[in-house]
Amino acid sequence: MSLHVDSIRKHFKFRQVLNDIFISCKQGEVIGLLGRNGSGKSTLLKIIFGSLAAENRFVAIDDIRTNGLFQNKGLIGYLPQESFLPGHIKIKSIVNLYCGPHQAAILFEHDMVKPFLAKKSRELSGGERRMIEVLIMIYSTARYLLFDEPFNGISPMHIEKIKTLIQQNTVKKGFIITDHDYTNVIAISSRVILLHEGAIKKIGGLNDLVDLGYLPDKYAIELEKNTFT
Ligand SMILES: Nc1ncnc2c1ncn2[C@@H]1O[C@H](COP(=O)(O)OP(=O)(O)OP(=O)(O)O)[C@@H](O)[C@H]1O
């Protein structure tokens, strides 16, 4: 069971943003995707999901090639960087829209969702909205989830709960997660990769992130005390 992404190429005007990108994600894995601002992380996730066209794109789920949004339906879920909840609809209805009855019933009782069920999304704070979106995606039917900045605006206590939920849900799902909160991404990732100058680099330790210019030098010694390999 795997999501297989290969040969992705994309340019905007004269800039080649993605150059023959390869990523695989098995059910049970969390892939941490890091990269500097503008390195192409969101572009890559949109192309994998099928909402953005590319010059070249190969995506296969469990060895079956998918050609875009409609073939991905129910298989790949995408949490965009910007909020996607319709502002005028109650959270309870949105949960019903995205989740099956069994998963919706779990969310209705979840302490991070229950207090907001009767509210409309526009009545929530930015962090509350993000929290709901992330939970809806985790409990959606999709088997592979692409998360673009899931921790943005969320307080540390809730980030911990979300990390636990992601890890619990890897039993049946695979995740590709990008967020500038790299310590929390690294903490839950089975593998970490860096999008650098249009290519994917495998990251074996925190020093690689310094060497490739993602983390400043001053972090090297302190961060090497932690390890994610
Ligand atoms: N529609 C577009 N037209 C032209 N250039 C674009 C377009 N979308 C993205 N780009 C450019 O492609 C590059 C990659 O953008 P992308 O949003 O994928 O980066 P990112 O790694 O997600 O960045 P960030 O971490 O800041 O969110 C950027 O230089 C951006 O300016």
The ligand as an SDF file (V2000), in Angstrom:
LIG
                    3D

 31 33  0  0  0  0  0  0  0  0999 V2000
    0.6570   30.8670   -9.6320 N   0  0  0  0  0  0  0  0  0  0  0  0
    1.9300   31.2030   -9.5990 C   0  0  0  0  0  0  0  0  0  0  0  0
    2.4800   31.9680  -10.5350 N   0  0  0  0  0  0  0  0  0  0  0  0
    3.7980   32.3000  -10.5380 C   0  0  0  0  0  0  0  0  0  0  0  0
    4.6680   31.8530   -9.6020 N   0  0  0  0  0  0  0  0  0  0  0  0
    4.1760   31.0810   -8.6330 C   0  0  0  0  0  0  0  0  0  0  0  0
    2.7990   30.7000   -8.5740 C   0  0  0  0  0  0  0  0  0  0  0  0
    2.6140   29.9050   -7.4820 N   0  0  0  0  0  0  0  0  0  0  0  0
    3.8180   29.8000   -6.8910 C   0  0  0  0  0  0  0  0  0  0  0  0
    4.7450   30.5020   -7.5680 N   0  0  0  0  0  0  0  0  0  0  0  0
    6.1660   30.5920   -7.2350 C   0  0  0  0  0  0  0  0  0  0  0  0
    6.6690   29.2760   -7.0840 O   0  0  0  0  0  0  0  0  0  0  0  0
    7.5770   29.2180   -6.0010 C   0  0  0  0  0  0  0  0  0  0  0  0
    7.1360   28.1260   -5.0390 C   0  0  0  0  0  0  0  0  0  0  0  0
    5.9410   28.5250   -4.3720 O   0  0  0  0  0  0  0  0  0  0  0  0
    5.2780   27.6280   -3.2390 P   0  0  0  0  0  0  0  0  0  0  0  0
    4.0560   28.3520   -2.7690 O   0  0  0  0  0  0  0  0  0  0  0  0
    5.1240   26.2550   -3.7420 O   0  0  0  0  0  0  0  0  0  0  0  0
    6.4310   27.6500   -2.1250 O   0  0  0  0  0  0  0  0  0  0  0  0
    6.4500   27.0770   -0.6530 P   0  0  0  0  0  0  0  0  0  0  0  0
    7.6790   26.2190   -0.5390 O   0  0  0  0  0  0  0  0  0  0  0  0
    5.1500   26.4310   -0.3240 O   0  0  0  0  0  0  0  0  0  0  0  0
    6.6600   28.4070    0.1820 O   0  0  0  0  0  0  0  0  0  0  0  0
    6.1960   28.8650    1.6590 P   0  0  0  0  0  0  0  0  0  0  0  0
    6.9960   28.0330    2.6290 O   0  0  0  0  0  0  0  0  0  0  0  0
    6.5870   30.2930    1.6990 O   0  0  0  0  0  0  0  0  0  0  0  0
    4.7090   28.6580    1.7800 O   0  0  0  0  0  0  0  0  0  0  0  0
    7.6260   30.5990   -5.3900 C   0  0  0  0  0  0  0  0  0  0  0  0
    8.7810   31.2670   -5.8630 O   0  0  0  0  0  0  0  0  0  0  0  0
    6.3780   31.2800   -5.8920 C   0  0  0  0  0  0  0  0  0  0  0  0
    6.5600   32.6560   -6.0700 O   0  0  0  0  0  0  0  0  0  0  0  0
  1  2  1  0
  2  3  1  0
  2  7  2  0
  3  4  2  0
  4  5  1  0
  5  6  2  0
  6  7  1  0
  6 10  1  0
  7  8  1  0
  8  9  2  0
  9 10  1  0
 10 11  1  0
 11 12  1  0
 11 30  1  0
 12 13  1  0
 13 14  1  0
 13 28  1  0
 14 15  1  0
 15 16  1  0
 16 17  2  0
 16 18  1  0
 16 19  1  0
 19 20  1  0
 20 21  2  0
 20 22  1  0
 20 23  1  0
 23 24  1  0
 24 25  2  0
 24 26  1  0
 24 27  1  0
 28 29  1  0
 28 30  1  0
 30 31  1  0
M  END
$$$$
